[in-house]
Amino acid sequence: RNRRALAVSFAAFIVFYLASVVYTPHFASSNMDHVHIAEDKAGVGKAVATWLADQAEAAIAAKGSFTVAFSGGSLPTIVANGLSDEALKSRCQPEKWQVFFADERLVPLDSEDSNYKAVTEACLNKLGIGAGQVHAINPSLSVEEAATAYAADLKATLGDEAGLDLLLLGMGPDGHTCSLFPGHPLLDVKDVLVASIADSPKPPPQRITLTYAAITAAKQAAFVTAGAGKAEMLKRIISDKDSLPAARVQTQAGAPHWFVDKSAASLL
């Protein structure tokens, strides 16, 4: 009887083991460890704002300041959803922030196309961050000169390696991030921290962008995105691991965090 029980137990173990090898749940990807799924866009904003406050607190405790680069697009309005809580704003200690931009359009700072304008109005004004803490592009320069000047500003503030504490990134419908577009030569630029682009596939055509050299030097990164329109691209990046610009983001901490809503995560 004992031998029969042992044989049955061993057979059950073999079946369980083979099942675990053959069947891998869709959420088993290690990439999912960094995916934070909220109910809706407002929930995404609250989640990323709380995490942002955690990163600011940690950096300020370690070295007395916090450096962050924002993207434009829908990101500022999503993040703004979480910045109304006074206790959270106090935790952020915004007076100790230095704010940069992951990319910027070569347009006047008051243009509707300006990431500076979008981020300032949606997020920085809520936090009470003054203009002296915000590192804007000089739109009076040529696009090449503007990129060189912005890289110099990064180095002057952060040192030669320009290791930002945090990158807050968006993802375009084609999988681009910053102004790093699929198939563009800028994807291979490694010798400068900030590059210019005069032929952006998305208007306006003239922009500056952080390169992968600056992205890799950053301590952490988080993507912020929402909506069913991002679901297919999110699947291609996180589940299928397509080699799209957003999928290539790696920082000192490794893989980026993803703050998304249920609609964007529906195909994961």
C-alpha positions as CSV (number, residue, x, y, z in Angstrom):
1,R,0.0,0.0,0.0
2,N,2.8,2.4,0.9
3,R,4.6,1.6,-2.4
4,R,1.3,2.3,-4.3
5,A,0.9,5.6,-2.4
6,L,4.4,6.6,-3.1
7,A,3.9,5.8,-6.8
8,V,0.7,7.9,-7.0
9,S,2.4,10.8,-5.2
10,F,5.4,10.6,-7.6
11,A,3.1,10.5,-10.6
12,A,1.2,13.5,-9.3
13,F,4.5,15.4,-8.9
14,I,5.5,14.6,-12.5
15,V,2.2,15.8,-13.9
16,F,2.5,19.1,-11.8
17,Y,6.1,19.6,-12.9
18,L,5.4,19.1,-16.6
19,A,2.3,21.4,-16.4
20,S,4.4,24.1,-14.8
21,V,7.0,23.8,-17.5
22,V,4.6,23.6,-20.5
23,Y,2.2,26.2,-19.3
24,T,3.5,29.6,-18.5
25,P,0.9,32.2,-17.5
26,H,0.8,35.3,-19.6
27,F,1.6,37.4,-16.5
28,A,4.7,35.3,-15.6
29,S,7.0,37.7,-17.5
30,S,9.5,39.3,-15.2
31,N,8.7,42.5,-17.0
32,M,5.3,42.5,-15.2
33,D,7.0,43.1,-11.9
34,H,7.3,46.7,-12.9
35,V,3.9,47.1,-14.4
36,H,1.4,49.0,-12.2
37,I,-2.2,48.7,-13.4
38,A,-4.8,51.2,-12.2
39,E,-8.6,51.2,-12.8
40,D,-8.5,54.4,-15.0
41,K,-6.5,57.4,-16.0
42,A,-7.2,59.2,-12.7
43,G,-5.9,56.1,-10.8
44,V,-2.8,56.1,-13.0
45,G,-2.1,59.7,-12.0
46,K,-2.5,59.0,-8.3
47,A,-0.3,55.9,-8.5
48,V,2.6,57.6,-10.4
49,A,2.4,60.7,-8.2
50,T,2.7,58.6,-5.1
51,W,5.7,56.8,-6.6
52,L,7.2,60.1,-7.7
53,A,7.0,61.4,-4.2
54,D,8.8,58.2,-2.9
55,Q,11.6,58.8,-5.4
56,A,11.9,62.5,-4.5
57,E,12.0,61.7,-0.8
58,A,14.7,59.1,-1.3
59,A,16.9,61.3,-3.5
60,I,16.6,64.3,-1.2
61,A,17.4,62.2,1.9
62,A,20.5,60.9,0.1
63,K,21.9,64.0,-1.5
64,G,19.7,67.0,-0.8
65,S,18.1,67.4,-4.2
66,F,16.0,65.6,-6.8
67,T,16.4,65.8,-10.6
68,V,13.7,64.7,-12.9
69,A,13.0,64.9,-16.7
70,F,9.4,65.1,-17.9
71,S,8.0,64.1,-21.3
72,G,5.1,65.9,-22.9
73,G,2.1,64.4,-24.7
74,S,-0.6,63.1,-22.4
75,L,1.8,62.5,-19.6
76,P,1.6,65.9,-17.8
77,T,-2.2,65.8,-17.6
78,I,-2.2,62.2,-16.3
79,V,0.4,62.9,-13.6
80,A,-1.4,66.1,-12.6
81,N,-4.4,63.9,-11.5
82,G,-2.3,62.8,-8.5
83,L,-0.7,66.1,-7.5
84,S,-3.7,67.7,-5.7
85,D,-3.0,66.0,-2.3
86,E,-1.3,68.5,0.0
87,A,0.3,65.8,2.1
88,L,1.8,64.3,-1.0
89,K,3.1,67.7,-2.2
90,S,4.7,68.2,1.1
91,R,6.5,64.8,0.8
92,C,7.8,65.8,-2.7
93,Q,9.7,68.8,-1.2
94,P,9.4,70.6,-4.6
95,E,11.7,73.4,-3.5
96,K,14.6,70.9,-3.8
97,W,13.8,69.8,-7.4
98,Q,15.6,70.6,-10.7
99,V,13.4,69.9,-13.7
100,F,14.5,68.9,-17.2
101,F,12.7,67.7,-20.3
102,A,13.2,64.3,-21.9
103,D,12.6,66.0,-25.2
104,E,11.4,69.4,-26.4
105,R,10.1,71.0,-29.6
106,L,12.0,74.0,-31.0
107,V,9.1,76.4,-30.5
108,P,8.5,79.4,-28.3
109,L,8.0,78.4,-24.7
110,D,4.4,79.8,-24.7
111,S,3.5,77.7,-27.8
112,E,0.8,75.0,-27.6
113,D,3.5,72.6,-28.9
114,S,5.9,73.3,-26.1
115,N,6.5,70.6,-23.5
116,Y,7.7,73.3,-21.2
117,K,4.3,74.9,-21.3
118,A,2.4,71.7,-20.9
119,V,4.4,70.4,-18.0
120,T,4.5,73.8,-16.2
121,E,0.8,74.4,-16.5
122,A,-0.3,70.8,-15.6
123,C,2.3,69.8,-13.0
124,L,4.9,72.3,-11.9
125,N,2.5,75.1,-11.0
126,K,0.6,72.7,-8.8
127,L,3.8,71.9,-7.0
128,G,4.9,75.5,-6.7
129,I,8.1,74.9,-8.6
130,G,9.7,78.2,-9.7
131,A,11.1,79.1,-13.1
132,G,14.6,79.1,-11.7
133,Q,14.3,75.4,-11.0
134,V,13.2,74.5,-14.6
135,H,15.7,73.9,-17.3
136,A,14.0,75.1,-20.6
137,I,15.3,74.9,-24.1
138,N,16.5,78.2,-25.7
139,P,14.2,78.4,-28.7
140,S,16.1,81.3,-30.3
141,L,19.0,79.0,-31.2
142,S,19.3,76.6,-34.1
143,V,18.2,73.1,-33.3
144,E,21.8,71.9,-33.3
145,E,22.9,74.7,-31.0
146,A,19.9,74.2,-28.7
147,A,20.8,70.5,-28.3
148,T,24.5,71.4,-27.5
149,A,23.4,74.0,-25.0
150,Y,20.9,71.7,-23.3
151,A,23.6,69.0,-22.9
152,A,25.9,71.6,-21.4
153,D,23.1,72.6,-18.9
154,L,22.7,68.9,-17.9
155,K,26.4,68.5,-17.3
156,A,26.7,71.8,-15.4
157,T,23.8,70.7,-13.1
158,L,24.5,67.0,-12.7
159,G,28.1,66.4,-13.7
160,D,29.6,64.9,-16.8
161,E,27.6,61.7,-16.7
162,A,24.3,63.6,-16.2
163,G,22.7,60.9,-14.2
164,L,19.1,62.2,-13.6
165,D,17.3,60.7,-10.6
166,L,14.2,60.0,-12.6
167,L,12.8,60.0,-16.2
168,L,9.1,60.3,-16.6
169,L,8.4,59.1,-20.1
170,G,5.6,58.7,-22.6
171,M,5.1,56.2,-25.3
172,G,3.8,57.2,-28.8
173,P,1.4,55.0,-30.9
174,D,4.5,53.9,-32.9
175,G,6.5,52.9,-29.9
176,H,8.6,56.1,-29.8
177,T,9.7,57.7,-26.6
178,C,11.4,61.1,-26.0
179,S,12.0,62.0,-29.7
180,L,13.6,58.6,-30.5
181,F,11.5,57.3,-33.4
182,P,11.5,53.8,-34.9
183,G,14.2,53.4,-37.6
184,H,15.7,56.8,-37.0
185,P,19.5,57.2,-37.0
186,L,19.3,58.9,-33.5
187,L,18.6,55.4,-32.0
188,D,22.3,54.7,-32.5
189,V,23.7,57.9,-31.1
190,K,25.8,57.2,-28.1
191,D,28.4,60.0,-28.0
192,V,26.2,62.8,-26.8
193,L,23.6,63.2,-24.1
194,V,21.3,65.4,-26.1
195,A,20.8,65.3,-29.8
196,S,18.9,67.4,-32.3
197,I,16.4,66.1,-34.8
198,A,15.3,68.2,-37.8
199,D,13.1,65.6,-39.5
200,S,10.8,64.3,-36.8
201,P,8.1,62.0,-38.2
202,K,5.7,63.8,-35.9
203,P,5.3,67.5,-36.1
204,P,6.8,69.9,-35.3
205,P,9.9,68.6,-37.1
206,Q,12.7,70.3,-35.2
207,R,13.3,69.0,-31.7
208,I,16.0,68.1,-29.1
209,T,15.9,64.8,-27.3
210,L,17.8,62.9,-24.6
211,T,19.7,60.0,-26.2
212,Y,20.1,56.5,-24.9
213,A,23.4,57.7,-23.3
214,A,21.4,60.0,-21.0
215,I,18.7,57.5,-20.5
216,T,21.1,54.8,-19.5
217,A,22.8,57.1,-17.1
218,A,19.6,57.9,-15.3
219,K,18.9,56.2,-12.0
220,Q,15.2,55.2,-12.8
221,A,12.6,55.6,-15.4
222,A,8.8,55.3,-15.5
223,F,6.4,55.2,-18.5
224,V,3.0,56.7,-17.9
225,T,0.3,55.9,-20.4
226,A,-3.4,55.2,-20.6
227,G,-6.2,54.3,-23.0
228,A,-7.2,51.4,-25.2
229,G,-5.3,53.0,-28.1
230,K,-2.0,52.1,-26.3
231,A,-2.9,48.4,-25.7
232,E,-1.5,46.8,-28.8
233,M,1.8,48.8,-28.5
234,L,2.1,48.0,-24.8
235,K,1.7,44.3,-25.6
236,R,4.4,44.5,-28.3
237,I,6.8,46.1,-25.8
238,I,6.1,44.2,-22.6
239,S,4.9,40.8,-23.7
240,D,6.3,40.4,-27.2
241,K,9.5,42.3,-26.4
242,D,9.7,44.0,-29.9
243,S,12.8,46.1,-30.3
244,L,11.0,49.4,-30.4
245,P,12.5,52.6,-29.0
246,A,10.4,52.5,-25.8
247,A,11.4,48.8,-25.3
248,R,15.1,49.8,-25.3
249,V,14.9,52.0,-22.3
250,Q,17.2,50.7,-19.5
251,T,18.5,52.8,-16.6
252,Q,20.9,52.2,-13.7
253,A,18.0,50.4,-11.9
254,G,17.3,48.2,-14.9
255,A,13.9,47.9,-16.6
256,P,11.6,50.9,-16.3
257,H,8.3,51.0,-14.4
258,W,5.1,51.2,-16.3
259,F,2.0,53.0,-14.9
260,V,-1.0,52.1,-17.0
261,D,-4.7,51.8,-16.8
262,K,-6.8,48.6,-17.4
263,S,-7.6,49.7,-20.9
264,A,-4.0,50.0,-21.9
265,A,-3.1,46.7,-20.2
266,S,-6.0,44.8,-21.7
267,L,-3.8,42.7,-24.0
268,L,-1.1,41.8,-21.5
